[in-house]
Amino acid sequence: MDSRSATGWDNIPTVFLKRAKEIVVPVISDLINLSFEKGDTAIVFAGDTWYSVRKTTELGLAKMAKWLNENLLTLNTSKTNYVCFAKLNNTQPTPEFIIKIHRCPAAI
């Protein structure tokens, strides 16, 4: 297999990653550093369609909420946001795209 064009699990050719790293790595590093400075956490969900992204995200958030609850922690939903990334602007989700965090009332 030609290592210059082999693709990884995300189907991005390594030659593209090697050429784009000067642009991509600083941006990702800045986002991660900003997250650590603010005490925030970044969680990434991906999918082939926006429908699958929503389902994967809502299932992942439910698992995270369960873990938080089991460890006596909470997620401040009023401060929780999400950002959608797409390869092209015309493939961004529609304005009706909403991710819901399902909350259960706290046990007393």
Backbone as XML, in Angstrom:
<?xml version="1.0"?>
<chain id="A" units="angstrom">
  <residue number="1" name="MET">
    <atom name="N" x="0.843" y="-1.170" z="0.000"/>
    <atom name="CA" x="0.000" y="0.000" z="0.000"/>
    <atom name="C" x="0.897" y="1.245" z="0.000"/>
  </residue>
  <residue number="2" name="ASP">
    <atom name="N" x="0.587" y="2.198" z="-0.813"/>
    <atom name="CA" x="1.341" y="3.434" z="-0.909"/>
    <atom name="C" x="1.057" y="4.288" z="0.315"/>
  </residue>
  <residue number="3" name="SER">
    <atom name="N" x="2.076" y="4.538" z="1.156"/>
    <atom name="CA" x="1.862" y="5.256" z="2.411"/>
    <atom name="C" x="1.508" y="6.725" z="2.193"/>
  </residue>
  <residue number="4" name="ARG">
    <atom name="N" x="1.762" y="7.236" z="0.995"/>
    <atom name="CA" x="1.420" y="8.637" z="0.742"/>
    <atom name="C" x="-0.075" y="8.828" z="0.531"/>
  </residue>
  <residue number="5" name="SER">
    <atom name="N" x="-0.800" y="7.766" z="0.223"/>
    <atom name="CA" x="-2.224" y="7.927" z="-0.053"/>
    <atom name="C" x="-3.109" y="6.986" z="0.760"/>
  </residue>
  <residue number="6" name="ALA">
    <atom name="N" x="-2.516" y="6.266" z="1.700"/>
    <atom name="CA" x="-3.317" y="5.370" z="2.525"/>
    <atom name="C" x="-4.275" y="6.184" z="3.380"/>
  </residue>
  <residue number="7" name="THR">
    <atom name="N" x="-5.446" y="5.638" z="3.609"/>
    <atom name="CA" x="-6.415" y="6.332" z="4.442"/>
    <atom name="C" x="-6.518" y="5.667" z="5.797"/>
  </residue>
  <residue number="8" name="GLY">
    <atom name="N" x="-6.832" y="6.475" z="6.793"/>
    <atom name="CA" x="-7.029" y="5.964" z="8.143"/>
    <atom name="C" x="-8.484" y="5.626" z="8.363"/>
  </residue>
  <residue number="9" name="TRP">
    <atom name="N" x="-8.875" y="5.479" z="9.630"/>
    <atom name="CA" x="-10.248" y="5.106" z="9.968"/>
    <atom name="C" x="-11.244" y="6.166" z="9.523"/>
  </residue>
  <residue number="10" name="ASP">
    <atom name="N" x="-10.765" y="7.407" z="9.343"/>
    <atom name="CA" x="-11.661" y="8.490" z="8.937"/>
    <atom name="C" x="-11.662" y="8.719" z="7.433"/>
  </residue>
  <residue number="11" name="ASN">
    <atom name="N" x="-10.973" y="7.868" z="6.676"/>
    <atom name="CA" x="-10.885" y="7.934" z="5.216"/>
    <atom name="C" x="-10.227" y="9.208" z="4.699"/>
  </residue>
  <residue number="12" name="ILE">
    <atom name="N" x="-9.402" y="9.849" z="5.516"/>
    <atom name="CA" x="-8.657" y="11.023" z="5.070"/>
    <atom name="C" x="-7.272" y="10.552" z="4.643"/>
  </residue>
  <residue number="13" name="PRO">
    <atom name="N" x="-6.881" y="10.816" z="3.392"/>
    <atom name="CA" x="-5.564" y="10.382" z="2.925"/>
    <atom name="C" x="-4.439" y="10.999" z="3.759"/>
  </residue>
  <residue number="14" name="THR">
    <atom name="N" x="-3.422" y="10.223" z="4.059"/>
    <atom name="CA" x="-2.311" y="10.719" z="4.862"/>
    <atom name="C" x="-1.585" y="11.862" z="4.161"/>
  </residue>
  <residue number="15" name="VAL">
    <atom name="N" x="-1.541" y="11.848" z="2.838"/>
    <atom name="CA" x="-0.875" y="12.940" z="2.123"/>
    <atom name="C" x="-1.588" y="14.263" z="2.404"/>
  </residue>
  <residue number="16" name="PHE">
    <atom name="N" x="-2.907" y="14.246" z="2.506"/>
    <atom name="CA" x="-3.659" y="15.459" z="2.834"/>
    <atom name="C" x="-3.332" y="15.908" z="4.256"/>
  </residue>
  <residue number="17" name="LEU">
    <atom name="N" x="-3.315" y="14.967" z="5.188"/>
    <atom name="CA" x="-3.023" y="15.316" z="6.578"/>
    <atom name="C" x="-1.626" y="15.902" z="6.722"/>
  </residue>
  <residue number="18" name="LYS">
    <atom name="N" x="-0.668" y="15.324" z="6.005"/>
    <atom name="CA" x="0.698" y="15.844" z="6.073"/>
    <atom name="C" x="0.771" y="17.266" z="5.540"/>
  </residue>
  <residue number="19" name="ARG">
    <atom name="N" x="0.044" y="17.563" z="4.478"/>
    <atom name="CA" x="0.068" y="18.905" z="3.892"/>
    <atom name="C" x="-0.734" y="19.909" z="4.720"/>
  </residue>
  <residue number="20" name="ALA">
    <atom name="N" x="-1.782" y="19.456" z="5.377"/>
    <atom name="CA" x="-2.670" y="20.360" z="6.109"/>
    <atom name="C" x="-2.257" y="20.562" z="7.565"/>
  </residue>
  <residue number="21" name="LYS">
    <atom name="N" x="-1.286" y="19.816" z="8.044"/>
    <atom name="CA" x="-0.988" y="19.862" z="9.475"/>
    <atom name="C" x="-0.532" y="21.238" z="9.953"/>
  </residue>
  <residue number="22" name="GLU">
    <atom name="N" x="0.130" y="22.016" z="9.100"/>
    <atom name="CA" x="0.560" y="23.355" z="9.515"/>
    <atom name="C" x="-0.634" y="24.268" z="9.765"/>
  </residue>
  <residue number="23" name="ILE">
    <atom name="N" x="-1.746" y="23.994" z="9.125"/>
    <atom name="CA" x="-2.951" y="24.795" z="9.294"/>
    <atom name="C" x="-3.845" y="24.210" z="10.381"/>
  </residue>
  <residue number="24" name="VAL">
    <atom name="N" x="-4.026" y="22.904" z="10.344"/>
    <atom name="CA" x="-4.994" y="22.246" z="11.226"/>
    <atom name="C" x="-4.496" y="22.123" z="12.664"/>
  </residue>
  <residue number="25" name="VAL">
    <atom name="N" x="-3.263" y="21.721" z="12.860"/>
    <atom name="CA" x="-2.755" y="21.455" z="14.208"/>
    <atom name="C" x="-2.788" y="22.699" z="15.096"/>
  </residue>
  <residue number="26" name="PRO">
    <atom name="N" x="-2.339" y="23.877" z="14.627"/>
    <atom name="CA" x="-2.424" y="25.047" z="15.511"/>
    <atom name="C" x="-3.860" y="25.402" z="15.914"/>
  </residue>
  <residue number="27" name="VAL">
    <atom name="N" x="-4.808" y="25.256" z="15.000"/>
    <atom name="CA" x="-6.201" y="25.572" z="15.315"/>
    <atom name="C" x="-6.735" y="24.608" z="16.366"/>
  </residue>
  <residue number="28" name="ILE">
    <atom name="N" x="-6.495" y="23.323" z="16.170"/>
    <atom name="CA" x="-6.953" y="22.325" z="17.140"/>
    <atom name="C" x="-6.267" y="22.546" z="18.490"/>
  </residue>
  <residue number="29" name="SER">
    <atom name="N" x="-4.971" y="22.832" z="18.470"/>
    <atom name="CA" x="-4.237" y="23.087" z="19.720"/>
    <atom name="C" x="-4.804" y="24.289" z="20.458"/>
  </residue>
  <residue number="30" name="ASP">
    <atom name="N" x="-5.121" y="25.357" z="19.713"/>
    <atom name="CA" x="-5.713" y="26.543" z="20.339"/>
    <atom name="C" x="-7.062" y="26.221" z="20.973"/>
  </residue>
  <residue number="31" name="LEU">
    <atom name="N" x="-7.897" y="25.448" z="20.272"/>
    <atom name="CA" x="-9.198" y="25.076" z="20.821"/>
    <atom name="C" x="-9.053" y="24.249" z="22.093"/>
  </residue>
  <residue number="32" name="ILE">
    <atom name="N" x="-8.132" y="23.304" z="22.078"/>
    <atom name="CA" x="-7.917" y="22.450" z="23.250"/>
    <atom name="C" x="-7.372" y="23.269" z="24.412"/>
  </residue>
  <residue number="33" name="ASN">
    <atom name="N" x="-6.397" y="24.144" z="24.142"/>
    <atom name="CA" x="-5.839" y="24.978" z="25.206"/>
    <atom name="C" x="-6.892" y="25.905" z="25.792"/>
  </residue>
  <residue number="34" name="LEU">
    <atom name="N" x="-7.730" y="26.488" z="24.940"/>
    <atom name="CA" x="-8.803" y="27.348" z="25.419"/>
    <atom name="C" x="-9.754" y="26.562" z="26.313"/>
  </residue>
  <residue number="35" name="SER">
    <atom name="N" x="-10.038" y="25.326" z="25.915"/>
    <atom name="CA" x="-10.918" y="24.470" z="26.702"/>
    <atom name="C" x="-10.324" y="24.216" z="28.084"/>
  </residue>
  <residue number="36" name="PHE">
    <atom name="N" x="-9.029" y="23.926" z="28.155"/>
    <atom name="CA" x="-8.393" y="23.668" z="29.438"/>
    <atom name="C" x="-8.323" y="24.928" z="30.293"/>
  </residue>
  <residue number="37" name="GLU">
    <atom name="N" x="-8.074" y="26.085" z="29.676"/>
    <atom name="CA" x="-7.995" y="27.327" z="30.425"/>
    <atom name="C" x="-9.327" y="27.680" z="31.082"/>
  </residue>
  <residue number="38" name="LYS">
    <atom name="N" x="-10.407" y="27.401" z="30.406"/>
    <atom name="CA" x="-11.728" y="27.753" z="30.910"/>
    <atom name="C" x="-12.323" y="26.666" z="31.797"/>
  </residue>
  <residue number="39" name="GLY">
    <atom name="N" x="-11.658" y="25.532" z="31.900"/>
    <atom name="CA" x="-12.188" y="24.436" z="32.691"/>
    <atom name="C" x="-13.320" y="23.712" z="31.983"/>
  </residue>
  <residue number="40" name="ASP">
    <atom name="N" x="-13.391" y="23.868" z="30.672"/>
    <atom name="CA" x="-14.440" y="23.239" z="29.886"/>
    <atom name="C" x="-13.973" y="21.881" z="29.369"/>
  </residue>
  <residue number="41" name="THR">
    <atom name="N" x="-14.909" y="21.129" z="28.876"/>
    <atom name="CA" x="-14.609" y="19.835" z="28.283"/>
    <atom name="C" x="-15.184" y="19.800" z="26.885"/>
  </residue>
  <residue number="42" name="ALA">
    <atom name="N" x="-14.397" y="19.300" z="25.956"/>
    <atom name="CA" x="-14.877" y="19.143" z="24.585"/>
    <atom name="C" x="-15.130" y="17.666" z="24.324"/>
  </residue>
  <residue number="43" name="ILE">
    <atom name="N" x="-16.297" y="17.355" z="23.808"/>
    <atom name="CA" x="-16.658" y="15.987" z="23.454"/>
    <atom name="C" x="-17.033" y="16.002" z="21.978"/>
  </residue>
  <residue number="44" name="VAL">
    <atom name="N" x="-16.484" y="15.081" z="21.218"/>
    <atom name="CA" x="-16.712" y="15.069" z="19.773"/>
    <atom name="C" x="-17.530" y="13.844" z="19.386"/>
  </residue>
  <residue number="45" name="PHE">
    <atom name="N" x="-18.574" y="14.080" z="18.605"/>
    <atom name="CA" x="-19.386" y="13.008" z="18.030"/>
    <atom name="C" x="-19.387" y="13.205" z="16.527"/>
  </residue>
  <residue number="46" name="ALA">
    <atom name="N" x="-19.379" y="12.116" z="15.780"/>
    <atom name="CA" x="-19.340" y="12.207" z="14.318"/>
    <atom name="C" x="-20.288" y="11.184" z="13.711"/>
  </residue>
  <residue number="47" name="GLY">
    <atom name="N" x="-20.615" y="11.395" z="12.452"/>
    <atom name="CA" x="-21.471" y="10.467" z="11.734"/>
    <atom name="C" x="-21.506" y="10.802" z="10.263"/>
  </residue>
  <residue number="48" name="ASP">
    <atom name="N" x="-22.069" y="9.903" z="9.478"/>
    <atom name="CA" x="-22.150" y="10.102" z="8.031"/>
    <atom name="C" x="-23.266" y="11.050" z="7.627"/>
  </residue>
  <residue number="49" name="THR">
    <atom name="N" x="-24.287" y="11.167" z="8.465"/>
    <atom name="CA" x="-25.402" y="12.077" z="8.201"/>
    <atom name="C" x="-25.668" y="12.875" z="9.466"/>
  </residue>
  <residue number="50" name="TRP">
    <atom name="N" x="-26.365" y="14.007" z="9.332"/>
    <atom name="CA" x="-26.687" y="14.794" z="10.517"/>
    <atom name="C" x="-27.661" y="14.047" z="11.411"/>
  </residue>
  <residue number="51" name="TYR">
    <atom name="N" x="-28.510" y="13.207" z="10.826"/>
    <atom name="CA" x="-29.409" y="12.378" z="11.630"/>
    <atom name="C" x="-28.587" y="11.431" z="12.513"/>
  </residue>
  <residue number="52" name="SER">
    <atom name="N" x="-27.574" y="10.776" z="11.926"/>
    <atom name="CA" x="-26.755" y="9.847" z="12.713"/>
    <atom name="C" x="-25.922" y="10.594" z="13.751"/>
  </residue>
  <residue number="53" name="VAL">
    <atom name="N" x="-25.483" y="11.809" z="13.424"/>
    <atom name="CA" x="-24.744" y="12.613" z="14.399"/>
    <atom name="C" x="-25.641" y="12.926" z="15.598"/>
  </residue>
  <residue number="54" name="ARG">
    <atom name="N" x="-26.881" y="13.322" z="15.320"/>
    <atom name="CA" x="-27.811" y="13.630" z="16.410"/>
    <atom name="C" x="-28.049" y="12.409" z="17.286"/>
  </residue>
  <residue number="55" name="LYS">
    <atom name="N" x="-28.331" y="11.260" z="16.668"/>
    <atom name="CA" x="-28.585" y="10.034" z="17.446"/>
    <atom name="C" x="-27.362" y="9.646" z="18.272"/>
  </residue>
  <residue number="56" name="THR">
    <atom name="N" x="-26.181" y="9.662" z="17.642"/>
    <atom name="CA" x="-24.945" y="9.302" z="18.333"/>
    <atom name="C" x="-24.674" y="10.259" z="19.490"/>
  </residue>
  <residue number="57" name="THR">
    <atom name="N" x="-24.903" y="11.542" z="19.245"/>
    <atom name="CA" x="-24.668" y="12.554" z="20.274"/>
    <atom name="C" x="-25.622" y="12.372" z="21.446"/>
  </residue>
  <residue number="58" name="GLU">
    <atom name="N" x="-26.894" y="12.202" z="21.161"/>
    <atom name="CA" x="-27.868" y="12.055" z="22.247"/>
    <atom name="C" x="-27.621" y="10.785" z="23.052"/>
  </residue>
  <residue number="59" name="LEU">
    <atom name="N" x="-27.228" y="9.697" z="22.385"/>
    <atom name="CA" x="-26.882" y="8.468" z="23.116"/>
    <atom name="C" x="-25.626" y="8.668" z="23.955"/>
  </residue>
  <residue number="60" name="GLY">
    <atom name="N" x="-24.630" y="9.334" z="23.380"/>
    <atom name="CA" x="-23.388" y="9.607" z="24.108"/>
    <atom name="C" x="-23.611" y="10.506" z="25.305"/>
  </residue>
  <residue number="61" name="LEU">
    <atom name="N" x="-24.445" y="11.531" z="25.128"/>
    <atom name="CA" x="-24.745" y="12.421" z="26.246"/>
    <atom name="C" x="-25.526" y="11.705" z="27.342"/>
  </residue>
  <residue number="62" name="ALA">
    <atom name="N" x="-26.380" y="10.777" z="26.955"/>
    <atom name="CA" x="-27.114" y="9.991" z="27.954"/>
    <atom name="C" x="-26.144" y="9.132" z="28.773"/>
  </residue>
  <residue number="63" name="LYS">
    <atom name="N" x="-25.172" y="8.524" z="28.104"/>
    <atom name="CA" x="-24.154" y="7.737" z="28.830"/>
    <atom name="C" x="-23.341" y="8.635" z="29.759"/>
  </residue>
  <residue number="64" name="MET">
    <atom name="N" x="-22.990" y="9.815" z="29.256"/>
    <atom name="CA" x="-22.220" y="10.749" z="30.069"/>
    <atom name="C" x="-23.036" y="11.211" z="31.278"/>
  </residue>
  <residue number="65" name="ALA">
    <atom name="N" x="-24.313" y="11.508" z="31.065"/>
    <atom name="CA" x="-25.181" y="11.932" z="32.171"/>
    <atom name="C" x="-25.291" y="10.828" z="33.226"/>
  </residue>
  <residue number="66" name="LYS">
    <atom name="N" x="-25.382" y="9.592" z="32.776"/>
    <atom name="CA" x="-25.447" y="8.451" z="33.710"/>
    <atom name="C" x="-24.164" y="8.386" z="34.544"/>
  </residue>
  <residue number="67" name="TRP">
    <atom name="N" x="-23.020" y="8.531" z="33.884"/>
    <atom name="CA" x="-21.741" y="8.491" z="34.594"/>
    <atom name="C" x="-21.656" y="9.655" z="35.580"/>
  </residue>
  <residue number="68" name="LEU">
    <atom name="N" x="-22.040" y="10.844" z="35.137"/>
    <atom name="CA" x="-22.016" y="12.004" z="36.032"/>
    <atom name="C" x="-22.887" y="11.762" z="37.258"/>
  </residue>
  <residue number="69" name="ASN">
    <atom name="N" x="-24.087" y="11.244" z="37.039"/>
    <atom name="CA" x="-25.008" y="10.973" z="38.140"/>
    <atom name="C" x="-24.428" y="9.944" z="39.110"/>
  </residue>
  <residue number="70" name="GLU">
    <atom name="N" x="-23.836" y="8.882" z="38.579"/>
    <atom name="CA" x="-23.246" y="7.841" z="39.428"/>
    <atom name="C" x="-22.075" y="8.373" z="40.245"/>
  </residue>
  <residue number="71" name="ASN">
    <atom name="N" x="-21.449" y="9.445" z="39.764"/>
    <atom name="CA" x="-20.302" y="10.034" z="40.461"/>
    <atom name="C" x="-20.661" y="11.349" z="41.161"/>
  </residue>
  <residue number="72" name="LEU">
    <atom name="N" x="-21.968" y="11.541" z="41.365"/>
    <atom name="CA" x="-22.495" y="12.698" z="42.088"/>
    <atom name="C" x="-22.073" y="14.025" z="41.450"/>
  </residue>
  <residue number="73" name="LEU">
    <atom name="N" x="-22.073" y="14.053" z="40.142"/>
    <atom name="CA" x="-21.746" y="15.256" z="39.385"/>
    <atom name="C" x="-22.928" y="15.630" z="38.503"/>
  </residue>
  <residue number="74" name="THR">
    <atom name="N" x="-22.935" y="16.852" z="38.008"/>
    <atom name="CA" x="-24.010" y="17.294" z="37.127"/>
    <atom name="C" x="-23.432" y="18.019" z="35.917"/>
  </residue>
  <residue number="75" name="LEU">
    <atom name="N" x="-24.248" y="18.117" z="34.891"/>
    <atom name="CA" x="-23.906" y="18.864" z="33.690"/>
    <atom name="C" x="-24.742" y="20.139" z="33.696"/>
  </residue>
  <residue number="76" name="ASN">
    <atom name="N" x="-24.095" y="21.281" z="33.638"/>
    <atom name="CA" x="-24.811" y="22.555" z="33.620"/>
    <atom name="C" x="-25.308" y="22.789" z="32.189"/>
  </residue>
  <residue number="77" name="THR">
    <atom name="N" x="-26.544" y="22.413" z="31.944"/>
    <atom name="CA" x="-27.085" y="22.496" z="30.581"/>
    <atom name="C" x="-27.267" y="23.935" z="30.111"/>
  </residue>
  <residue number="78" name="SER">
    <atom name="N" x="-27.370" y="24.879" z="31.038"/>
    <atom name="CA" x="-27.517" y="26.277" z="30.609"/>
    <atom name="C" x="-26.210" y="26.831" z="30.045"/>
  </residue>
  <residue number="79" name="LYS">
    <atom name="N" x="-25.104" y="26.150" z="30.315"/>
    <atom name="CA" x="-23.800" y="26.584" z="29.798"/>
    <atom name="C" x="-23.257" y="25.624" z="28.744"/>
  </residue>
  <residue number="80" name="THR">
    <atom name="N" x="-24.077" y="24.693" z="28.308"/>
    <atom name="CA" x="-23.643" y="23.686" z="27.345"/>
    <atom name="C" x="-24.003" y="24.122" z="25.931"/>
  </residue>
  <residue number="81" name="ASN">
    <atom name="N" x="-23.033" y="24.078" z="25.037"/>
    <atom name="CA" x="-23.226" y="24.465" z="23.648"/>
    <atom name="C" x="-22.644" y="23.408" z="22.730"/>
  </residue>
  <residue number="82" name="TYR">
    <atom name="N" x="-23.023" y="23.482" z="21.464"/>
    <atom name="CA" x="-22.400" y="22.601" z="20.484"/>
    <atom name="C" x="-22.101" y="23.374" z="19.209"/>
  </residue>
  <residue number="83" name="VAL">
    <atom name="N" x="-21.120" y="22.884" z="18.488"/>
    <atom name="CA" x="-20.703" y="23.477" z="17.218"/>
    <atom name="C" x="-20.688" y="22.356" z="16.188"/>
  </residue>
  <residue number="84" name="CYS">
    <atom name="N" x="-21.276" y="22.613" z="15.039"/>
    <atom name="CA" x="-21.285" y="21.627" z="13.954"/>
    <atom name="C" x="-20.182" y="21.949" z="12.958"/>
  </residue>
  <residue number="85" name="PHE">
    <atom name="N" x="-19.399" y="20.953" z="12.610"/>
    <atom name="CA" x="-18.362" y="21.102" z="11.605"/>
    <atom name="C" x="-18.737" y="20.248" z="10.407"/>
  </residue>
  <residue number="86" name="ALA">
    <atom name="N" x="-18.553" y="20.788" z="9.214"/>
    <atom name="CA" x="-18.826" y="20.055" z="7.982"/>
    <atom name="C" x="-17.725" y="20.367" z="6.981"/>
  </residue>
  <residue number="87" name="LYS">
    <atom name="N" x="-17.535" y="19.463" z="6.032"/>
    <atom name="CA" x="-16.506" y="19.677" z="5.019"/>
    <atom name="C" x="-16.822" y="20.884" z="4.144"/>
  </residue>
  <residue number="88" name="LEU">
    <atom name="N" x="-18.087" y="21.102" z="3.847"/>
    <atom name="CA" x="-18.519" y="22.207" z="2.997"/>
    <atom name="C" x="-19.635" y="22.976" z="3.685"/>
  </residue>
  <residue number="89" name="ASN">
    <atom name="N" x="-19.722" y="24.280" z="3.418"/>
    <atom name="CA" x="-20.784" y="25.081" z="4.027"/>
    <atom name="C" x="-22.170" y="24.587" z="3.651"/>
  </residue>
  <residue number="90" name="ASN">
    <atom name="N" x="-22.337" y="24.114" z="2.411"/>
    <atom name="CA" x="-23.666" y="23.675" z="1.986"/>
    <atom name="C" x="-24.059" y="22.327" z="2.579"/>
  </residue>
  <residue number="91" name="THR">
    <atom name="N" x="-23.173" y="21.713" z="3.354"/>
    <atom name="CA" x="-23.525" y="20.461" z="4.030"/>
    <atom name="C" x="-23.750" y="20.673" z="5.526"/>
  </residue>
  <residue number="92" name="GLN">
    <atom name="N" x="-23.789" y="21.923" z="5.958"/>
    <atom name="CA" x="-24.111" y="22.220" z="7.355"/>
    <atom name="C" x="-25.548" y="21.790" z="7.630"/>
  </residue>
  <residue number="93" name="PRO">
    <atom name="N" x="-25.869" y="21.467" z="8.881"/>
    <atom name="CA" x="-27.250" y="21.089" z="9.194"/>
    <atom name="C" x="-28.184" y="22.289" z="9.055"/>
  </residue>
  <residue number="94" name="THR">
    <atom name="N" x="-29.453" y="22.006" z="8.891"/>
    <atom name="CA" x="-30.449" y="23.071" z="8.777"/>
    <atom name="C" x="-30.627" y="23.744" z="10.138"/>
  </residue>
  <residue number="95" name="PRO">
    <atom name="N" x="-31.213" y="24.940" z="10.167"/>
    <atom name="CA" x="-31.442" y="25.621" z="11.460"/>
    <atom name="C" x="-32.331" y="24.818" z="12.416"/>
  </residue>
  <residue number="96" name="GLU">
    <atom name="N" x="-33.117" y="23.898" z="11.889"/>
    <atom name="CA" x="-33.985" y="23.079" z="12.738"/>
    <atom name="C" x="-33.222" y="21.965" z="13.462"/>
  </residue>
  <residue number="97" name="PHE">
    <atom name="N" x="-31.935" y="21.782" z="13.135"/>
    <atom name="CA" x="-31.115" y="20.745" z="13.756"/>
    <atom name="C" x="-30.907" y="21.092" z="15.222"/>
  </residue>
  <residue number="98" name="ILE">
    <atom name="N" x="-31.434" y="20.267" z="16.102"/>
    <atom name="CA" x="-31.337" y="20.505" z="17.546"/>
    <atom name="C" x="-30.910" y="19.212" z="18.228"/>
  </residue>
  <residue number="99" name="ILE">
    <atom name="N" x="-29.953" y="19.336" z="19.121"/>
    <atom name="CA" x="-29.532" y="18.200" z="19.934"/>
    <atom name="C" x="-30.130" y="18.401" z="21.314"/>
  </residue>
  <residue number="100" name="LYS">
    <atom name="N" x="-30.810" y="17.384" z="21.820"/>
    <atom name="CA" x="-31.475" y="17.477" z="23.112"/>
    <atom name="C" x="-30.691" y="16.707" z="24.166"/>
  </residue>
  <residue number="101" name="ILE">
    <atom name="N" x="-30.573" y="17.342" z="25.299"/>
    <atom name="CA" x="-30.002" y="16.667" z="26.461"/>
    <atom name="C" x="-31.179" y="16.289" z="27.340"/>
  </residue>
  <residue number="102" name="HIS">
    <atom name="N" x="-31.384" y="15.010" z="27.504"/>
    <atom name="CA" x="-32.515" y="14.526" z="28.293"/>
    <atom name="C" x="-32.120" y="14.560" z="29.764"/>
  </residue>
  <residue number="103" name="ARG">
    <atom name="N" x="-32.913" y="15.252" z="30.551"/>
    <atom name="CA" x="-32.628" y="15.372" z="31.973"/>
    <atom name="C" x="-33.701" y="14.685" z="32.790"/>
  </residue>
  <residue number="104" name="CYS">
    <atom name="N" x="-33.271" y="14.064" z="33.849"/>
    <atom name="CA" x="-34.210" y="13.452" z="34.789"/>
    <atom name="C" x="-34.199" y="14.283" z="36.067"/>
  </residue>
  <residue number="105" name="PRO">
    <atom name="N" x="-35.326" y="14.343" z="36.739"/>
    <atom name="CA" x="-35.339" y="15.088" z="38.008"/>
    <atom name="C" x="-34.405" y="14.436" z="39.013"/>
  </residue>
  <residue number="106" name="ALA">
    <atom name="N" x="-33.742" y="15.263" z="39.791"/>
    <atom name="CA" x="-32.806" y="14.766" z="40.785"/>
    <atom name="C" x="-33.553" y="14.029" z="41.891"/>
  </residue>
  <residue number="107" name="ALA">
    <atom name="N" x="-32.969" y="12.930" z="42.323"/>
    <atom name="CA" x="-33.546" y="12.172" z="43.444"/>
    <atom name="C" x="-33.263" y="12.903" z="44.748"/>
  </residue>
  <residue number="108" name="ILE">
    <atom name="N" x="-34.237" y="12.862" z="45.641"/>
    <atom name="CA" x="-34.056" y="13.543" z="46.936"/>
    <atom name="C" x="-33.868" y="12.518" z="48.020"/>
  </residue>
</chain>
